């Protein structure tokens, strides 16, 4: 094959979610951050290069807290999500400070990505098996003509929910191993009878059967993604700048769903049996730290994670 796959980490939101990058709490047994585990698992699976998408304002803090450490073990490049990097004819509305979402972040990183790439969030823990499964998928030959063929690492919904609180999940439907539909739901939680979601503040609940696969923003893509993403992102902006100019953002699952509907791509579904851990807010820290401590005790990870002199 040509270029080896790289890992792309969506990290531009880290500073805002935690009130500043310097305030991200270590959660690992050796003082590691969640992003350390993503990079470690990717390296163990075979990835040799990481592209982290951040903002220019974050650069110095990011390198001091994360980049300088992990760059001893893997090639690391930074790409920058810039609010005003928009298609011709589009401008940032006055008063807009919110980023445009994951699709825009990836478009900002296009020049840094030379070949196939995996995409993950910086503040999610995905477990080792997804990286191994996706890397093996990248190593298999795929047709170069016709539709772009991507992959999604799917997780069983019951393995992705915190004990309390609601989260956003892309609820998926598949046929013959390929994604047919993905519906982004913003209020998914554990209920008395299992997973459920609501779109009206809890007046009505829709159950999500155990075993249903959901998207955790863990994708296998290639450079054909960028041309399709530019098209659907422009359509999003045409509506978003009119209807919600200060807050609209375009999630990656929504864009992939649009590509499926337009017949521009097909997405192979790869299942992971691992459990997700996530830190979006400070109160998520302790449950994540406890779960990671168990993984270290069980021998899934060494302590410390990055041993001096080891790859």
HELIX and SHEET records of a PDB file:
HELIX    1   1 UNK A   14  UNK A   18  1                                   5    
HELIX    2   2 UNK A   21  UNK A   23  5                                   3    
HELIX    3   3 UNK A   34  UNK A   45  1                                  12    
HELIX    4   4 UNK A   56  UNK A   58  5                                   3    
HELIX    5   5 UNK A   59  UNK A   62  1                                   4    
HELIX    6   6 UNK A   63  UNK A   67  3                                   5    
HELIX    7   7 UNK A   68  UNK A   70  1                                   3    
HELIX    8   8 UNK A  102  UNK A  108  1                                   7    
HELIX    9   9 UNK A  110  UNK A  112  5                                   3    
HELIX   10  10 UNK A  128  UNK A  139  1                                  12    
HELIX   11  11 UNK A  157  UNK A  159  5                                   3    
HELIX   12  12 UNK A  224  UNK A  243  1                                  20    
HELIX   13  13 UNK A  252  UNK A  261  1                                  10    
HELIX   14  14 UNK A  282  UNK A  284  5                                   3    
HELIX   15  15 UNK A  285  UNK A  297  1                                  13    
SHEET    1   A 7 UNK A  75  UNK A  80  0                                        
SHEET    2   A 7 UNK A  49  UNK A  54  1                                        
SHEET    3   A 7 UNK A   6  UNK A  10  1                                        
SHEET    4   A 7 UNK A 117  UNK A 121  1                                        
SHEET    5   A 7 UNK A 213  UNK A 221 -1                                        
SHEET    6   A 7 UNK A 148  UNK A 156 -1                                        
SHEET    7   A 7 UNK A 265  UNK A 272  1                                        
SHEET    1   B 9 UNK A  75  UNK A  80  0                                        
SHEET    2   B 9 UNK A  49  UNK A  54  1                                        
SHEET    3   B 9 UNK A   6  UNK A  10  1                                        
SHEET    4   B 9 UNK A 117  UNK A 121  1                                        
SHEET    5   B 9 UNK A 213  UNK A 221 -1                                        
SHEET    6   B 9 UNK A 167  UNK A 175 -1                                        
SHEET    7   B 9 UNK A 178  UNK A 191 -1                                        
SHEET    8   B 9 UNK A 194  UNK A 197 -1                                        
SHEET    9   B 9 UNK A 206  UNK A 207 -1                                        
SHEET    1   C 2 UNK A 124  UNK A 125  0                                        
SHEET    2   C 2 UNK A 277  UNK A 278 -1                                        
END                                                                             
